[in-house]
């Protein structure tokens, strides 16, 4: 474990709070210390109020901020004497503790401080750091963990038994800090929970934290130099899609599934057994439930078994007021050693994947140390269903309508395809674009809104691209097939075979290939929907556009047949017929001006030459696509939807 302190960087901090933020980021950047919002830090100092009076203040990491990225805005200032007074109380309910800490805020609009604010206030030091260090917790959760910790650290580190975070921990910490041993201590380890260090300077506290964490990692490396790597695992994407679909049904909503890690097959049974005895740190139960799903050759039955096991775990709490969470897994171990996470958004699926990786490493190390003895299920259940943690989940608010959905858009570098990808993204879907145009990478270039360069007439490459989408995100729910070309108009008598063949290859056959390769994944999707982009030329063709009109008519017929074939599997298939969409690369200002002159119109008149006298844009088509993709048309299949401002020939 590397000490990341840099004097030049630290010297840029102009205040104690800025230095606090700097050293906090050093802790947060190391996933072996904290993961995704875990851990917390604080700083004590003096502030001058509006009337010029000085007051003792503690700045505590605010809930919802990440140590690895936050600045001074991530700390909430509290009246230090008011917070310290709370520690003198004999009892204080969780809700009352939160209310009292809120009352101590200097800014009533500031974010809620960490639930461990009272604990931080108790330390007689300006800087206090708290981490959930993997190495320390791996040792703590191993058999004879307490004895091993004492062997590693000796008398300079106080070791305290686990108590629930919040006021219970504050009371325990108050007694520890008042004890004679504290004066000689460099750190406090909370069994099964984490590490506290402190110092008069930010560097002193940080150096102590790194030293404590590194000592555990070095001890583990001495006992277990390395863990066997899992061989390359290539799970059949159809299995992944089926598993993610079943997990989504258990969750009652669409879920993203991310690859997490790999296990040697020989270790699967041991890891699954050990995982039933607690998580690496209690916070992980919030992210990943108390144990993973163990998948076998019957994924649905394995998930049903997980649901029954989880429901029994909840029921053993014997709490009539407890509302059980949906009984779906947050991570699963597959029979080939692959590990997948599940979350209602990509961000939460990634958190679950990272937490799963940390737990897997700890479980594998503990197996070689003789076993695993994490928290008892009662302690885990108390934290998982703790009112304060549930309040955090509720505070996240409602998710966008397409959250958890996975969409593929074919032909999305520009125009209608690009507008459609953006609209699906804005409604919460994970979107992957497929296009041969490298320009697609200019705007679809990040996880969850990504693109693959694919020649959509090449079925092998289409198949590989869809398999990659499923491997990355878990499945497929929405397919928008938009790719198309329009060759310069030519009457049938002079129409070149090459132009005809190209139009049919791109505008018709490529859609069939994409749909064919997508169906095995769509059948496991959540309310799966296919939307093809046709043309007004289908119901109202024009002279000189035989290749284009015939290819789009064939695409519409393909939609109708697909709707008949796929309706029994719950897959909806519809087509949109746009017309007069001029905000695409096809229509340059010169081309628009030329066409407008041909009709004796201005450019603006030409753009709105429909019955409604309104311009039709790519975004208008995209809105129609999202309506067909979400629940708006959940009972519609085989439909042809015009987006053309009204055309008398169509009507």
Helices and strands as residue ranges (DSSP letters): H 7-10, H 16-28, E 40-48, E 54-61, G 72-74, E 75-79, H 80-86, H 94-103, H 117-122, E 127-131, H 134-141, H 145-153, G 154-156, E 157-160, H 167-178, G 180-184, E 187-190, E 194-199, H 202-223, H 237-251, E 256-262, G 265-267, H 268-275, H 284-288, E 293-294, H 299-315, E 331-333, E 338-343, H 346-369, H 377-384, H 387-395, E 406-410, H 415-426, E 430-435, G 438-442, E 449-453, H 459-473, E 478-481, G 492-494, H 497-504, I 505-509, H 510-522, E 529-533, H 546-566, G 567-569, E 572-578, H 589-598, H 603-607, H 618-629, G 631-633, E 640-643
